[in-house]
Amino acid sequence: MKILELSEATAPLADYAKDLDQEPLILHIGGQPIAALMAIENADWETISLSNNPKFLEILERSRKRLREEGGISPDEMRRRLGLAD
């Protein structure tokens, strides 16, 4: 992992992006991390967008909480409800 003080990050962004396949770059101000540049693997635009969307993350957390508290349904039951049962 490469760590760089923000005030020292004077090269074009493209220059920093060229080395991301080797290691991520963490930018900091006075030792406090403020941003990370990382290579993205096995993700599309939608995945990246949703994984950083606070509203979507809130929906996921509500769903996980409900599943923990109320339980869920089995895959076989879901297939039956959707009319996909054999």
C-alpha positions in Angstrom: 0.0 0.0 0.0 1.3 3.4 -1.0 0.6 6.3 1.3 0.8 9.9 0.1 0.2 13.3 1.8 -2.5 15.1 -0.2 -0.3 18.2 -0.6 2.4 16.1 -2.2 0.0 14.5 -4.7 0.9 16.9 -7.5 1.0 14.4 -10.5 -1.9 14.0 -12.8 -4.5 11.4 -11.6 -3.7 9.2 -14.6 -0.1 8.8 -13.3 -1.4 7.5 -9.9 -3.9 5.2 -11.6 -1.2 3.4 -13.6 0.2 1.7 -10.6 -3.0 0.7 -8.9 -2.8 -2.9 -10.2 0.3 -3.3 -7.9 -1.0 -1.6 -4.8 -3.7 0.8 -3.6 -2.9 4.5 -2.9 -4.1 6.1 0.3 -4.2 9.9 0.4 -4.0 11.6 3.8 -3.8 15.0 5.5 -1.6 15.1 8.5 -1.8 11.4 8.9 -5.6 11.2 8.7 -6.7 9.1 5.7 -9.1 10.9 3.5 -9.3 8.9 0.2 -8.2 5.7 -1.4 -7.5 4.9 -5.0 -7.8 1.2 -5.7 -7.9 -1.1 -8.7 -11.5 -2.4 -9.3 -11.8 -6.0 -10.1 -14.9 -8.0 -11.0 -17.3 -5.0 -10.8 -19.5 -3.1 -13.2 -20.7 0.5 -13.0 -23.9 -0.5 -11.3 -22.2 -2.5 -8.6 -19.8 0.3 -7.9 -22.6 2.9 -7.8 -24.8 0.9 -5.5 -22.0 -0.1 -3.1 -21.5 3.5 -2.4 -25.1 4.7 -2.3 -26.2 5.5 1.3 -29.9 4.9 0.5 -29.2 1.5 -1.0 -27.0 0.5 1.9 -29.8 1.5 4.3 -32.3 -0.7 2.4 -29.8 -3.6 2.7 -29.4 -3.1 6.4 -33.1 -2.9 7.0 -33.6 -6.1 5.0 -30.8 -7.9 7.0 -32.3 -6.7 10.3 -35.7 -8.0 9.3 -34.2 -11.3 8.2 -32.5 -11.7 11.5 -35.6 -10.8 13.5 -38.3 -12.5 11.5 -36.5 -15.2 9.5 -36.8 -15.8 5.9 -38.2 -18.3 3.4 -36.4 -21.3 1.8 -35.3 -21.3 -1.8 -37.9 -24.1 -2.4 -40.7 -21.9 -1.0 -39.6 -18.9 -3.1 -39.7 -21.1 -6.2 -43.2 -22.3 -5.3 -44.4 -18.7 -4.8 -43.0 -17.7 -8.1 -44.5 -20.7 -9.9 -41.2 -22.2 -10.6 -41.6 -25.4 -8.5 -41.2 -28.7 -10.4 
